[in-house]
Each structure stands twice: as structure tokens, then as C-alpha cells.
Amino acid sequence: MSMAGEAPLVKADARSWARRLVGYRQCDPRRSVWELLITAVPFALAWGVMLAALKLDQVWLYALLILPAAGLLVRLFMIQHDCGHGSFFGSRRGNDWTGRVIGVLTLTPYDHWRRSHAIHHASAGNLDQRGIGDIDTLTVREYLARSTWGRIRYRLYRHPLVMFGIGPIYVFLFESRLPVGSARKGWTPWISTMATNLGIAVVAGLLMWAFGIGPFLLVHLPIVILGAAAGVWLFYVQHQFEETHWADGENWEFHEAALHGSSHYDLPAILRWFSANIGMHHVHHLCSRIPYYRLPEVLRDHPELRDVGRLTLWQSFGCVRLTLWDDQQRRLISFREMRALYL
């Protein structure tokens, strides 16, 4: 899978690019409120119309709205994501409480997630600091050193049905309900998770009481499952592309990894809207305090960044086969390529 070329200036100067992007970090509170309204209100309307369609046996309308509603849930998650970076509103309190409330809808404990996501940003592309907030990725050497059962487990984990089907359901519906393994991180993960669970229970309970358990599940579960799968897909292609950037601790450099280890997922306009420009991920990782609605400004003002790690929608489907980091070739390769090259 070939990627567009990169300007030498961009490739050589990742740290200076981070300094040049500081001026885009200022949020516009009115724009932020507007972005929240045009996402949350249509989501609520779509949810309500889907429910009414079921009651009136208008299955076609119910089915028609599942995808847009899931897309709006993804967009809500991206607003929560910006809140976690402190970029959506100017105040810490505004960001945090907006993120916490949205977390009830996205089934994501905001404070717990924010901490693990910050670790992801601080260590993305670092081979010595994998395992928190990212997709598990083995090097060719590590994979070959595993036992037969270890290789099978990794293959199962990286299988598309698990990665984009079973995985999202497990992560959002089950794993996020209990912060197992967070004992060393203090009480924050537990407070965040239990408070979110309580909020989910209250909202879900009220909706079930008002409309019935069956109608609630028929409306909400498809939205959550499709939204979760789309969210995992977006996160996957943002870092799991052929010419991504990984390095060991001694050779790893934050700005280089941010710019060249994150893709520019160049989506059609409608998908950019639903995904809140998160496809401009190389710019986001380089300067995570830029509000998502200002990311297009960066590419408009600095067109030389458009081709860095550029990945089209069609090209992105080829990323599914890329499963192992090849230290020698400095790129992600497939299991088939690994067998041809090293077995």
C-alpha cells in the first residue's frame, strides 16, 4: 500500500512544526457550544424517532436512522475526546463535566479514560512503552519468539472479526464497567467508572421504565455496537498503517512519532463531520490542544502537511492485513509477508 510522498521540510522538522501549531490551540466557546448542540440534539431526535418508528411498526425508518445515530454517537465521543485534552472549552471544569456527562452516553468513564489516553499520547510509537491505550502490536521478532499458542492468541486478537466486532462490544459494554488492574493508580479509575456506571443505570433505568426494556435495547444497542465498531476502526487506522513510525526507547522522539506515527485519514466530507476531523490525526498528536473544529485550518494554512501519512478511505481497508512491525524494513507487514521474508 503506497502512501503519498512527504516534503523533506516536513520530515526533517517535526519539533518546529509543533511550535508553529501553538497558535491554533485557542478554542471559541460559542463554536464549542454550537458543535455540542448540533451533535447532541440530532442524536436525541434520532433516538426518539427510532423509538417512535418501532412503536408505529415503521421498521424502514428505524433501520434508516441506525447509522446516522451511531455516527452522532461517535461524534459525541470525539467531543468527549477533545474535553479530555482540555481543548473543547477554555476551563478545566467545563471540559471535565462535559466529558463526564457525555461519558454516560458513550459508556466511557471519562476521568479513567482521560488518564490512559494521555499515556497513549505520551508514548505512541515507543516500542518500550506499549500496552496502555493502544492496539497491541508485536514486532516480527517478538511474534516468532512466542509459543504456538501465543501466536494463535495474537492472530485471534488481530483478526478483523475480533478487532472490529467482538472487541468493541467487549471494551465498551464490559471492560469499561470495571477498571480491573488499576489498583496502583489510586481511586480515580474506580470513582470515575462507578460514577459513570451509576449515570448509565439511572438514564437507562428511566428510559426502560418509560418505554420498556425491549424497545430501549432495540434502539440503543445497535447504536452503541455500530458506534463502538466505528470508533475502534478510526483508532486503528490512525496508527496501524504501513508507513507508521515505531522506535525503541533510545531512538524514540515524541514529535517525530506524533507526526509520522499518526495518519492523515483523508475521509469524504460527511465522514469527516461525523468523526469530528479526527482523521487529521498527525496534526492532533503533534498538538493535542487544538480543538477539532480548527484542525482543517491547519491543513488549509499549511498544505504541506496534507500529504504526511495520507491515507484514503479505499487505502485504509488494506490496513487490516498489517499486523507486525518489521524492525528491519521499518514498516508494518502482514503475516503472509512475515512468512515469505523470515520463515
C-alpha positions in Angstrom: 0.0 0.0 0.0 1.7 3.2 -1.1 1.3 6.5 0.6 1.7 10.0 -0.8 5.1 11.5 -0.7 6.3 13.7 2.1 8.0 17.1 1.8 11.6 16.9 3.1 11.0 20.0 5.2 8.1 18.2 7.0 10.0 15.1 7.5 13.0 16.8 9.0 11.4 19.3 11.3 8.6 17.7 13.4 9.6 19.6 16.6 9.4 23.0 14.9 6.0 22.1 13.4 4.7 21.6 17.0 5.9 25.1 17.9 4.2 26.6 14.7 0.9 25.0 15.6 0.6 26.5 19.1 -1.4 29.5 17.7 -4.3 27.2 16.8 -4.9 26.0 20.3 -7.4 28.7 21.2 -10.9 27.5 21.4 -14.0 29.5 20.6 -16.6 28.9 23.4 -19.5 29.8 21.2 -18.4 27.5 18.5 -17.9 24.7 21.0 -21.4 25.1 22.4 -22.7 25.1 18.8 -20.8 22.0 18.0 -22.2 20.3 21.1 -25.8 21.3 20.2 -25.7 20.2 16.6 -24.4 16.8 17.8 -26.4 16.1 21.0 -29.8 17.4 19.8 -29.8 15.4 16.5 -28.7 12.4 18.4 -31.6 12.7 20.8 -34.0 13.3 18.0 -32.7 10.3 16.0 -33.0 8.2 19.1 -36.6 9.3 19.7 -37.7 8.9 16.1 -36.2 5.4 16.1 -38.3 4.6 19.2 -41.4 6.0 17.6 -40.8 4.1 14.4 -40.7 0.8 16.3 -43.9 1.7 18.1 -45.6 2.5 14.8 -44.1 -0.6 13.0 -42.2 1.7 10.6 -39.2 -0.6 10.5 -37.8 1.1 7.4 -37.4 4.4 9.3 -35.9 2.7 12.3 -33.3 0.9 10.1 -32.6 4.1 8.1 -31.7 6.0 11.3 -29.4 3.5 12.9 -26.2 4.5 11.0 -26.7 8.3 11.4 -27.4 7.8 15.1 -24.3 5.7 15.5 -22.3 8.4 13.7 -23.6 11.0 16.0 -22.6 8.9 19.0 -19.1 8.7 17.5 -19.1 12.5 17.2 -20.2 12.8 20.8 -17.2 10.6 21.8 -14.9 12.9 19.8 -16.2 15.9 21.7 -15.5 13.9 24.9 -12.1 13.2 23.5 -11.4 16.9 23.0 -12.6 17.6 26.5 -10.1 15.1 27.7 -7.3 17.1 26.0 -8.6 20.3 27.6 -9.3 21.8 24.1 -13.0 21.9 23.8 -13.7 24.6 26.4 -11.4 27.2 27.9 -11.9 26.0 31.5 -10.9 22.7 33.1 -14.3 22.4 34.8 -16.2 23.0 31.6 -14.2 20.3 29.8 -14.4 17.8 32.6 -18.1 18.0 33.3 -19.0 18.0 29.6 -16.8 14.9 29.2 -18.3 13.1 32.2 -21.9 13.7 31.1 -21.1 12.5 27.5 -19.3 9.5 29.0 -22.7 8.2 30.3 -23.9 8.1 26.6 -20.6 6.7 25.2 -20.3 4.2 28.1 -16.8 5.5 28.7 -15.6 6.6 32.2 -14.2 10.0 31.4 -11.6 10.5 34.0 -10.2 7.0 33.8 -10.2 7.1 30.0 -8.5 10.6 30.0 -5.6 9.2 32.0 -5.0 6.2 29.8 -5.4 8.3 26.7 -2.8 10.8 27.9 -0.4 7.9 28.3 -1.2 6.8 24.8 -0.2 10.3 23.5 2.9 10.4 25.6 4.2 7.0 24.4 2.7 6.5 20.9 5.2 4.7 18.7 7.5 3.8 21.6 8.3 0.1 21.4 9.4 0.1 25.1 6.1 1.6 26.4 3.3 -0.3 24.6 0.2 -1.7 26.2 -1.8 1.3 27.5 -4.4 3.0 25.4 -3.3 1.5 22.1 -3.7 -1.5 19.8 -1.4 -4.4 20.8 1.3 -4.6 18.2 4.1 -7.2 18.2 7.4 -6.9 16.3 8.3 -9.8 13.9 11.0 -10.9 16.4 8.6 -10.9 19.3 6.0 -12.9 17.3 8.5 -15.5 16.2 9.7 -15.9 19.8 6.2 -16.8 21.0 4.9 -20.3 21.6 2.4 -21.8 19.1 -0.4 -20.9 21.5 1.0 -17.4 21.9 1.0 -16.9 18.1 -2.6 -18.2 17.8 -3.8 -15.8 20.5 -2.2 -12.9 18.8 -3.6 -13.9 15.4 -7.1 -14.2 17.0 -6.7 -10.8 18.6 -5.7 -9.2 15.3 -8.5 -11.0 13.3 -11.0 -8.4 11.8 -14.0 -10.2 13.4 -12.4 -9.8 16.8 -10.8 -6.4 16.3 -13.9 -4.7 14.9 -16.7 -7.0 16.0 -16.2 -8.8 19.4 -13.5 -6.4 20.6 -15.6 -3.1 20.6 -18.5 -4.8 22.2 -16.3 -6.2 24.9 -14.4 -2.9 25.5 -17.4 -0.6 25.7 -20.1 -2.8 27.2 -18.0 -4.9 29.6 -14.3 -3.9 30.1 -15.3 -0.2 30.8 -17.6 -1.2 33.6 -14.8 -2.3 35.9 -11.3 -0.8 36.0 -9.5 -4.1 36.6 -5.8 -3.7 37.0 -6.0 -0.1 38.1 -5.2 -0.7 41.8 -1.9 1.1 41.6 -3.5 4.2 40.0 -5.3 5.3 43.1 -9.1 5.7 43.5 -9.7 7.9 40.4 -10.3 4.9 38.0 -12.8 3.4 40.4 -14.6 6.6 41.2 -14.8 7.5 37.5 -16.0 4.1 36.5 -18.6 3.7 39.3 -19.9 7.2 38.8 -20.3 6.5 35.1 -22.0 3.2 35.8 -24.4 4.9 38.1 -25.2 7.5 35.5 -25.8 4.8 32.9 -28.0 2.9 35.3 -30.1 5.9 36.1 -30.6 7.0 32.5 -31.1 3.5 31.2 -33.5 2.7 34.0 -35.6 5.8 33.4 -35.8 5.1 29.7 -36.7 1.4 30.3 -39.4 2.5 32.8 -40.8 5.0 30.4 -40.7 2.9 27.2 -40.0 -0.7 28.1 -36.9 -2.8 28.3 -37.3 -4.3 24.8 -37.8 -1.0 22.9 -34.9 0.6 24.8 -32.5 -2.3 23.9 -33.7 -2.4 20.3 -32.9 1.3 19.9 -29.8 1.7 21.9 -27.8 -1.5 21.5 -27.4 -1.3 17.7 -26.4 2.4 18.0 -23.8 1.6 20.7 -22.4 -1.5 18.9 -22.1 0.2 15.5 -20.7 3.4 17.1 -18.1 1.3 19.1 -17.0 -0.6 16.0 -16.6 2.7 14.0 -14.7 4.2 16.9 -12.3 1.3 17.1 -11.8 1.3 13.3 -10.9 5.0 13.4 -8.4 4.5 16.2 -7.0 1.5 14.4 -6.2 3.2 11.1 -4.8 6.3 12.8 -1.8 4.3 13.8 -1.9 0.9 12.1 -0.8 1.9 8.6 2.1 0.6 6.6 4.5 3.6 6.9 3.7 4.4 10.5 6.5 5.1 13.0 7.8 2.9 15.8 11.2 3.1 17.6 12.7 1.7 20.8 13.2 4.0 23.8 16.7 5.2 22.9 15.7 6.2 19.3 12.1 7.3 20.1 11.4 11.1 19.9 7.9 12.4 20.7 7.4 14.9 17.9 8.7 12.6 15.2 6.5 9.8 16.5 3.5 12.1 16.7 3.8 13.5 13.2 4.9 10.3 11.3 3.3 7.6 13.5 -0.2 9.0 13.0 -2.1 9.0 9.7 -3.9 11.7 7.9 -7.1 9.7 7.2 -8.4 11.8 4.3 -12.1 11.0 4.5 -15.1 12.3 2.5 -16.6 15.4 3.9 -19.6 13.7 5.5 -17.4 11.2 7.3 -15.1 14.0 8.4 -18.1 15.7 10.0 -19.3 12.6 11.9 -15.7 11.8 13.0 -15.0 15.4 14.0 -11.9 15.7 11.9 -10.1 13.0 14.0 -8.7 11.7 10.7 -6.3 14.7 10.8 -4.6 12.6 13.5 -1.0 13.6 12.7 -1.8 17.2 13.5 -3.8 16.2 16.6 -0.9 14.2 18.0 1.6 16.9 17.3 -0.6 19.5 19.1 -3.4 17.8 21.0 -4.8 21.1 22.4 -6.1 22.2 19.0 -9.9 21.9 19.0 -11.1 19.5 16.4 -13.0 22.2 14.5 -9.8 24.1 14.0 -7.8 21.2 12.5 -8.9 22.0 9.0 -7.5 25.5 9.4 -4.1 23.9 10.0 -4.2 22.0 6.7 -5.6 25.0 4.9 -2.8 27.2 6.1 0.0 24.6 5.8 -0.9 22.5 2.8 2.5 20.7 3.0 1.1 18.7 5.9 -1.7 17.3 3.9 0.4 14.5 2.3 2.1 13.4 5.5 0.9 9.9 6.3 -2.1 10.5 4.0 -4.5 7.5 3.8 -7.6 7.5 1.7 -10.8 5.6 2.6 -10.0 3.0 0.0 -6.4 2.6 1.1 -7.4 2.2 4.7 -9.1 -1.2 4.1 -5.6 -2.6 3.3 -4.5 -1.7 6.8 -6.5 -4.7 8.2 -3.8 -7.1 7.0 -0.9 -5.2 8.6 -0.2 -7.0 11.9 3.5 -7.0 12.7 6.2 -4.3 13.0 9.3 -5.2 10.9 12.3 -3.5 12.6 14.5 -4.2 9.5 12.2 -2.6 6.9 10.7 0.0 9.3 7.1 -0.7 8.4 4.1 -2.8 9.3 3.8 -6.0 7.4 1.2 -8.8 7.2 1.5 -12.4 8.5 1.9 -13.5 4.8 4.8 -11.1 4.3 6.4 -12.3 7.5 6.3 -15.9 6.4 7.8 -15.0 3.0 10.6 -13.0 4.5 11.5 -14.8 7.7 10.3 -18.4 7.6 
